[in-house]
Amino acid sequence: MKIAGLVLAAGAGRRMGTPKALVRDPDGLAWVVRTARLLAEADCSPVLVVIGAAADQVRAVLVDEPVQVVEATNWDEGMGASLREGLKAAPQDVDGVVVVPVDVPGLTTVAVRRVAGNRSALIRAVYDGQPGHPVFLGRDHWDGIIATAQGDSGAREYLRKHQAEKAECADVAEGDDVDTVDQLPDGHSAD
């Protein structure tokens, strides 16, 4: 089965004070690069990265990465717009896509592999029962998600309505998204 990776990295990061795609981990690696590499290490191919705010800066840090960059010109409509653009750009020969927002620094390849499912599946990572990322979207669901993904909720309502399977990942990753500077893990930098 062929599974693509999709990094949602288009937001302005208003609460962070900078686009989260450009936040750096302790090794100085931009989160957008770290997340794209994590998906590739989990055998997702191709890896698509949806950019929007600060598109030129984000594209510049991705210049040497083997990713497909997708620009969401309507990024300011929220995560739903980025998700729609990413799914529309995904190759037709993949069976599904693993979706990860750029702001989940505690994600691991093990969690991505655990969530990757089958062609018709909807699978969502949960952490101690609480919904999180990554999410696997089987190809059969893409049209429905493209038609309904809105605002910052992305595919949340679609996943609930279609009773996505749950994959517990608290034993292998941390699923918290990071929205503000004071939530940054030690050693991470927003400047």
C-alpha positions as CSV (number, residue, x, y, z in Angstrom):
1,M,0.0,0.0,0.0
2,K,1.3,3.5,-0.9
3,I,0.8,6.2,1.7
4,A,1.6,9.8,1.3
5,G,2.5,12.2,4.1
6,L,0.9,15.6,4.4
7,V,2.3,18.4,6.6
8,L,0.0,21.3,7.3
9,A,2.4,24.2,7.7
10,A,0.5,27.2,6.3
11,G,-0.6,29.1,9.4
12,A,0.8,32.5,10.5
13,G,1.3,31.3,14.1
14,R,-0.2,34.5,15.5
15,R,-0.2,33.2,19.1
16,M,3.4,32.0,18.7
17,G,4.4,35.3,17.2
18,T,5.9,33.6,14.1
19,P,4.8,30.9,11.7
20,K,5.2,27.6,13.5
21,A,6.8,26.1,10.4
22,L,9.8,28.2,11.2
23,V,10.1,27.4,15.0
24,R,13.4,25.5,15.6
25,D,14.1,22.4,17.6
26,P,17.1,22.1,19.9
27,D,19.3,21.1,16.9
28,G,18.3,24.2,15.0
29,L,16.0,22.3,12.6
30,A,12.9,24.1,11.5
31,W,9.7,22.3,12.6
32,V,8.6,22.1,9.0
33,V,11.8,20.2,8.1
34,R,11.6,18.0,11.2
35,T,8.0,17.0,10.5
36,A,8.6,16.3,6.8
37,R,11.6,14.1,7.6
38,L,9.6,12.3,10.3
39,L,6.9,11.3,7.7
40,A,9.6,10.2,5.2
41,E,11.3,8.1,7.9
42,A,7.9,6.5,8.6
43,D,7.8,5.4,4.9
44,C,5.3,8.0,3.7
45,S,6.0,8.8,0.1
46,P,5.7,11.4,-1.3
47,V,5.7,14.0,1.5
48,L,3.7,17.1,0.7
49,V,4.0,20.3,2.7
50,V,1.3,22.9,2.5
51,I,2.6,26.4,3.1
52,G,0.9,29.8,3.2
53,A,2.0,32.5,5.6
54,A,5.6,33.4,5.1
55,A,5.6,31.2,2.1
56,D,9.0,32.4,0.8
57,Q,10.7,31.8,4.1
58,V,9.2,28.4,4.6
59,R,10.0,27.4,1.0
60,A,13.6,28.5,1.6
61,V,14.1,26.1,4.5
62,L,12.6,23.3,2.5
63,V,14.8,23.9,-0.6
64,D,17.1,20.9,0.0
65,E,14.3,18.6,1.2
66,P,12.7,15.9,-1.0
67,V,9.2,17.2,-0.6
68,Q,6.4,18.5,-2.8
69,V,5.5,22.1,-1.7
70,V,1.9,23.1,-2.1
71,E,1.0,26.7,-1.6
72,A,-2.4,27.4,-0.1
73,T,-3.1,31.0,-1.1
74,N,-6.3,30.9,1.1
75,W,-4.3,29.7,4.1
76,D,-5.9,32.5,6.3
77,E,-9.2,30.6,6.1
78,G,-7.8,28.1,8.6
79,M,-6.5,24.5,8.7
80,G,-9.4,23.3,6.6
81,A,-8.1,25.3,3.6
82,S,-4.7,23.8,3.9
83,L,-6.1,20.3,4.2
84,R,-8.2,20.8,1.1
85,E,-5.3,22.0,-0.9
86,G,-3.0,19.2,0.3
87,L,-5.5,16.5,-0.6
88,K,-6.2,18.0,-4.0
89,A,-2.4,18.0,-4.7
90,A,-1.8,14.4,-3.5
91,P,-0.9,11.9,-6.2
92,Q,-3.7,9.7,-7.5
93,D,-1.7,6.6,-7.1
94,V,-1.6,6.7,-3.3
95,D,-4.0,4.7,-1.2
96,G,-4.2,7.2,1.7
97,V,-2.4,10.1,3.4
98,V,-1.1,10.6,6.9
99,V,-1.9,14.2,8.0
100,V,0.2,16.0,10.6
101,P,0.1,19.7,11.6
102,V,3.6,21.2,11.9
103,D,3.1,22.1,15.6
104,V,3.3,18.6,17.2
105,P,7.0,18.4,18.2
106,G,6.5,15.2,20.3
107,L,5.4,13.1,17.4
108,T,7.4,10.0,16.5
109,T,7.7,7.7,13.5
110,V,6.3,4.9,15.6
111,A,3.0,6.9,16.1
112,V,2.8,7.6,12.3
113,R,3.3,4.0,11.4
114,R,0.7,2.9,14.0
115,V,-1.9,5.2,12.5
116,A,-1.2,4.4,8.8
117,G,-4.1,2.2,7.8
118,N,-5.8,0.8,4.7
119,R,-7.3,2.3,1.6
120,S,-10.8,2.8,3.0
121,A,-9.9,3.7,6.6
122,L,-10.1,6.7,8.7
123,I,-7.8,6.4,11.7
124,R,-7.0,9.0,14.3
125,A,-4.3,9.0,16.9
126,V,-5.5,9.4,20.5
127,Y,-3.5,10.1,23.5
128,D,-5.0,8.7,26.7
129,G,-8.2,8.6,24.8
130,Q,-8.1,12.3,23.7
131,P,-8.1,12.9,19.9
132,G,-4.8,14.1,18.4
133,H,-2.5,13.6,15.4
134,P,-1.5,12.1,13.1
135,V,-4.7,11.2,11.2
136,F,-4.9,8.7,8.4
137,L,-7.3,9.5,5.6
138,G,-8.0,6.6,3.2
139,R,-8.5,7.7,-0.5
140,D,-12.2,6.8,-0.4
141,H,-12.8,9.7,2.1
142,W,-10.9,12.5,0.3
143,D,-13.8,13.9,-1.7
144,G,-16.0,14.1,1.4
145,I,-13.2,15.8,3.4
146,I,-12.5,18.3,0.7
147,A,-16.2,19.1,0.6
148,T,-16.5,19.6,4.3
149,A,-13.2,20.8,5.8
150,Q,-13.7,24.3,7.1
151,G,-11.9,26.8,9.4
152,D,-9.5,25.5,12.0
153,S,-11.4,22.3,12.7
154,G,-10.0,20.6,9.5
155,A,-11.5,17.1,9.2
156,R,-12.6,16.9,12.9
157,E,-16.3,16.8,12.2
158,Y,-15.9,14.4,9.2
159,L,-13.8,12.0,11.4
160,R,-16.5,12.1,14.2
161,K,-19.4,11.7,11.8
162,H,-17.7,8.7,10.1
163,Q,-16.5,7.1,13.3
164,A,-12.8,7.1,12.7
165,E,-10.9,4.2,14.2
166,K,-8.8,5.2,17.2
167,A,-5.1,4.3,17.6
168,E,-3.8,4.9,21.1
169,C,-0.3,6.5,20.8
170,A,0.4,7.9,24.3
171,D,2.9,5.0,24.8
172,V,5.0,6.1,21.8
173,A,4.6,9.8,21.4
174,E,3.3,13.1,22.8
175,G,0.4,14.5,20.8
176,D,0.1,18.0,22.1
177,D,0.1,20.8,19.6
178,V,2.1,23.8,20.6
179,D,0.5,27.2,20.1
180,T,2.4,29.7,22.3
181,V,6.1,30.4,23.2
182,D,5.5,29.4,26.8
183,Q,4.3,25.9,25.6
184,L,7.6,25.3,23.7
185,P,9.5,22.2,24.8
186,D,12.9,22.9,26.3
187,G,15.5,23.9,23.7
188,H,12.9,24.9,21.1
189,S,13.1,28.4,19.8
190,A,10.6,30.7,18.0
191,D,13.3,33.3,17.0
